[in-house]
Amino acid sequence: LAQRRGTITEVLHAPSSIDTVFQPIVCLTTGRTVGFEALSRFRAQPERTPDRWIAEAHAVGLGLEVEVECVRRAFRLRGSLPGDAYMSVNMSPDAVLSPEMESVLGGGSLEGLVIEITERTAIKDYPNFRGRLDAFRRAGFRFAVDDAGSGYAGLGSIANLEPDFIKLDMSLINCIDTNFIKQNLVESMVKFANDHGAQVIAEGVERAEEFETVKGLGVHLVQGFYLHRPAMATVGGGEEEKRSC
């Protein structure tokens, strides 16, 4: 355990160990890029995918520290994104409630920022959690329920938290063009969002057939390899690969 904690600690303190890349979020009505999700890429040994690095950090009791550091590094790059596009960052419920994350966010305006709530664990105290989100909202933050349709990110979170965005888990999007049950579920979610002033984001769109299907179902926003791969930030957005909407 000490060795594993030592590895995570080294990652936290090495400037080159965590890179931030951005994946565009595209409006299906206009074809315009309206936002960018900040994603972390770990440049350390042993080679692991980002989700495995974060899971390892949580397993050794340093998950909050890694989450805070990822958000801190993303915030440093806010100025490299187009002025009219929002930036979204991922946070677990514990990170949202932590003083460390509040310190990173600072006391100024948070306009143009979106928190994507990643529910690796269940939200235990909805009133307290909702109160913190309301404080962030007053500062300008909007927020999304991430991975809707998987794990704890179910209808309960959507109903209790009234998110600005509902981000569909990629398991719902994968092969949606041939799965009528998935289509019915997404269509219902879009109707719910329209009735409550939210927007639905389809994540993990990798094929033209998936893109056309979610577009036909009325999904508002989309991201995925079919349109853009994540890329390092550059002036103007740093989009590595794109296809026409």
N, C-alpha and C positions, 0 to 999 in steps of 0.2 A: 504493500500500500504506500509506503514512504517513497519508493522508487516511482510509482505511478503519479503520486502527487508532485514529485520533483519534476517529472516531465511536463506536467500541466503548468507548473510554476514557471519553468523556463519559457514555455510558449507565451505566457502572459507578459513576460518582461523582455522578450526579444522583439525589437521593432519590426523585423522582417518576417516574423512568424505567422502573422495574420494579415492577409490582403482582403480588401473590400472590393467586390465586383457588383455591378448593377444590372438587373434585368428589367427592360422596359415593360410597362403595362399599357396596353393599347385600347382605345375606345372603339368598339365595334360599329358605332354609328358614323363616326367621322374618320376613322383610321389614324387618328392623331395619338401620339404618345402622351399620356396624361400623368404618368407616374413612373417611378423606378423603385424596385425592391432592392434594398441593400442586403447582400449575401456575403458571408465570410468564407474565405478559402485558407486553409491551414497549410503552411509551408514548413513542416517539421517532420521529424521521424519518430515513430514509424508512420508510413503513409497510411492515411485514413481519410474517408469521406467526411465532410463537415458534420453530418449528423452523428457519426461515430465519435469524433473528437468531443462534441458537446455532451454526448451520452457518457463518455469516459470522465469528463470533468464533473458531471453530476454524481457519478458513481464514487468519486474520491472526495466529494464534499467541496468542490471548487466550481460548481456549475454557475452559481450567481456571478462569481468573479469573471468567468469567461464571457457570460452574456453581457455584463456591463462593459467589458473591454471591447467586444464586437460593436456595441452601439457607440461607444466613444470614438472608435476609429471611423465608423460610418459618418458620424456627425462632423468630423474634420473635413469631409469631402462634400458637404452640402453645397458649397459654392461652385462646384464643378458641374452641377446639373443645371439644365435649362430653368430659367426663373419661374416659368409658369407650371412646371411639373412638380408633383409632390414626391417626397421620399418616404418610403415605408421601412420600418425596422421591426425585427422580431423580438418579442419578449414573452417569457413565461409569466404566469400569474404572480409567482414569488418575486420576479424581477420588477414587475410593475409596482409592487408594494414596498420595495426596498429603498431605504434612504440613499444607498449608493447610486441607484439609477436616477433618483430624483436629483442628485448632485450633478450627474452627467448632463441631464436635460437642462439644468440651469433655471434661472428665475425669469427669463425673458419670454418673448412671444414664441410660440411653437407652431405658428401658421405654416401650412405647407408640409406638415409631417403627419404620418399615419403610424399608429402602433398596430402591428399584427399580433394578436394574442395567440401564442402557441401553447395549447393545453396539453403539455406532457403529463401533468397531474391535474386532478380535478380542482375547481375553485371551491374552497371550503366555506368561505364567508362572503356570499354575494353582496350583502349591504355594504360591508367595508370595501370590497373590491370595486363596487359600483361608485362609491364615494370618491375613491382615488381617480377613477376614470373621468368622473364629472369634473374634478379639479383640473385634470389635463385638458379636458375639452374647453374649459373656460380660458385656458392659456392658448388655445388654437389647435390643439391636437384633434385629429379624427382617429377612429380605430376600426379594426376589422377583426372578425372571428376567423382565424386561419384554419385550414384543413377541415372545413365543415363537412360532416358526413363520415368522419373517422374518429376513433378514440373518444375522448371526452367532449369533443367539439360538436355537440349535437344541438337539437332544437332547444334544449334547456338554456344553454348559453346565449343563443340568439334571442330567445324570448326575454331573458332576464337582463341582458346587457344592451339591447337595442343598438346594435352596431351600425356604423355608417356603411361598412362593406361586409359582404359575406363571401368569403373566399373558399370556393369549392375544392375539396381534396382531389388530387390528380387521379385517385382511384375511381372517382366518379366520371372523370373525363376520358380516361383510357378506353378506347373502342366504343365510345358513346354512340357513334354513328350506326352501330349494329345492335345496340342494347336498348330496347324500348323501355325497360324498367328504369334505367338510368335517365333516359330522356324525360320520363314522367316525373321523376324526382327533381331534376333540374328545372323543369317547367314550373313545378309547384314552388320551388325556392324562388324563382324569378317573380312569380305572382306575389308571394309573400313580401319580397323586397320592394316591389313596386307599390304595394299597399302601405308600406311603412317607411317610405322615403330612403331606402337603402339601395346599394348597387351590388350586383353579383359579379364576382371575378372568377373566371374559369382558369385554373392553373394547370400547367403541364400539357398544354395543347401542342402536340408534336406532329400531327398529320393534317393534310388539307381537309380530309373528311371530317375530322373532329372539329376543325375550325368552322366549317360550313354548318355543321349540326348545331353547335352552341350559338352561332349567329342566328340560325333559324329559330331557336328556342327563346330568343330575346335576351340572352346574356348581355350585360352591359360592357364588361371589360374582359380582356384576355391577356394571358402571358404564357410563354412557352417557346420551345426550340423552333417550332414552325415559323414563328415571326422573328424572334430575337434570342440569341444566346447571351448569357451574362458576360459582361466585359468590364475591364478596368475603366475607371472614370477618366474622361477627357473633357475638354471644353466642348460644350454642345451635347454631352450625353454619353459619348463613348460607346456607340452601338457597334457591336462586332459583326452582326449578321442580321439582315432583315429581308422580309418578303412583303410584297404589296398586299394591303388589305382589300 
